[in-house]
Amino acid sequence: PALPTPPAKTIGPGEVIFSKLVDKMDATFDYTFKCDQPISELTEEVSIIATLEN
């Protein structure tokens, strides 16, 4: 039988995922935008850089 899926974990800068122990990884991106003034229009562009090392 398949092993149960481990619970989700949020990692931060400097934390390591040992890729030789991981067959698959799902990733998400979340952010919060705060402003003191009303916003009538907003466009966002983000870049995510991941380093995978062997």
Backbone bond lengths (Angstrom), bond angles and torsions (degrees), N, CA, C in turn:
res aa  C-N    CA-C-N  psi(-1)  N-CA   C-N-CA  omega(-1)  CA-C   N-CA-C  phi
1 P - - - 1.456 - - 1.526 111.39 -
2 A 1.312 115.89 152.41 1.470 120.91 179.36 1.523 110.05 -69.93
3 L 1.325 115.18 147.20 1.458 120.52 176.99 1.521 109.43 -74.93
4 P 1.327 118.06 149.03 1.468 119.61 178.28 1.523 110.83 -65.66
5 T 1.322 115.66 149.41 1.463 121.12 177.98 1.522 109.04 -72.06
6 P 1.340 117.14 129.07 1.470 118.39 178.29 1.526 110.35 -68.21
7 P 1.326 117.44 158.33 1.468 119.87 179.87 1.528 111.47 -65.00
8 A 1.333 116.27 153.91 1.471 121.34 178.62 1.521 109.80 -64.88
9 K 1.336 115.96 147.57 1.458 121.33 179.00 1.518 108.30 -134.60
10 T 1.303 117.16 134.04 1.455 122.44 174.58 1.517 107.81 -92.28
11 I 1.338 116.08 126.07 1.462 119.37 178.24 1.514 109.51 -109.33
12 G 1.298 115.53 155.49 1.456 121.17 -179.64 1.510 110.80 -122.68
13 P 1.323 117.17 -176.59 1.462 121.63 -179.87 1.526 111.04 -55.55
14 G 1.313 115.28 134.70 1.458 120.81 176.74 1.516 114.60 85.56
15 E 1.338 118.31 -10.51 1.459 119.94 177.53 1.527 108.93 -81.69
16 V 1.316 116.47 149.39 1.462 121.80 -171.97 1.526 110.52 -116.71
17 I 1.333 115.67 139.87 1.463 122.50 168.33 1.524 105.63 -111.64
18 F 1.303 117.26 124.45 1.459 121.31 -178.84 1.522 108.96 -82.10
19 S 1.339 116.32 100.17 1.465 121.85 -171.48 1.521 113.24 -64.45
20 K 1.325 118.62 -24.92 1.465 119.32 178.46 1.525 111.18 -71.56
21 L 1.322 117.21 -14.41 1.460 121.47 177.83 1.523 111.99 -100.48
22 V 1.339 116.71 -2.16 1.464 121.40 -175.00 1.521 109.16 -119.37
23 D 1.346 116.96 123.76 1.465 121.11 176.14 1.522 111.50 -83.84
24 K 1.323 116.48 -33.21 1.461 121.87 -173.80 1.522 108.51 -150.83
25 M 1.333 116.05 147.62 1.456 119.76 178.03 1.525 108.95 -143.06
26 D 1.320 117.24 128.01 1.460 122.95 172.81 1.521 107.16 -97.72
27 A 1.319 116.92 138.77 1.464 120.46 -178.59 1.525 109.63 -127.59
28 T 1.321 115.73 147.80 1.459 121.80 174.74 1.521 108.79 -132.04
29 F 1.317 115.74 162.51 1.457 122.24 179.27 1.520 107.53 -128.43
30 D 1.318 117.16 133.96 1.457 121.86 -179.00 1.523 108.70 -139.44
31 Y 1.313 116.80 141.84 1.459 120.17 177.35 1.525 109.31 -146.91
32 T 1.315 116.17 164.67 1.457 122.84 176.88 1.522 108.55 -125.56
33 F 1.321 116.56 131.90 1.457 122.27 177.78 1.519 107.66 -109.98
34 K 1.320 117.09 123.97 1.464 121.57 179.07 1.525 109.02 -124.01
35 C 1.327 115.75 139.59 1.453 120.73 -179.28 1.527 109.04 -147.67
36 D 1.329 115.94 144.80 1.462 120.91 179.35 1.529 112.89 -81.28
37 Q 1.331 117.80 -16.15 1.462 122.51 -177.57 1.530 109.59 -115.29
38 P 1.349 118.04 154.77 1.467 120.84 176.28 1.535 110.91 -62.75
39 I 1.304 116.84 143.85 1.466 123.28 178.79 1.528 107.90 -113.06
40 S 1.339 117.08 125.95 1.463 119.92 179.57 1.526 111.53 -94.40
41 E 1.324 117.22 -26.06 1.467 120.77 179.67 1.519 108.05 -151.58
42 L 1.317 116.04 139.88 1.459 120.11 -177.37 1.517 109.45 -143.74
43 T 1.308 116.38 129.81 1.456 122.52 174.32 1.521 107.67 -123.82
44 E 1.308 116.63 132.88 1.463 121.33 -178.72 1.519 110.33 -119.90
45 E 1.304 116.02 141.65 1.462 122.58 171.42 1.519 106.60 -136.84
46 V 1.313 116.70 126.32 1.461 120.43 -178.52 1.521 109.67 -126.57
47 S 1.311 115.27 155.89 1.462 122.32 172.88 1.518 107.50 -123.16
48 I 1.300 115.89 135.41 1.459 121.24 176.67 1.518 107.23 -119.21
49 I 1.311 115.59 125.48 1.461 120.70 179.58 1.521 107.99 -114.27
50 A 1.310 116.09 124.27 1.465 121.29 176.68 1.521 108.11 -119.77
51 T 1.300 116.32 136.20 1.456 121.12 177.36 1.518 108.30 -107.78
52 L 1.322 116.02 117.98 1.461 121.44 176.39 1.517 107.38 -107.59
53 E 1.301 116.56 120.65 1.460 121.20 -178.01 1.514 109.71 -116.21
54 N 1.305 115.31 150.23 1.455 120.91 177.91 1.511 109.16 -112.68
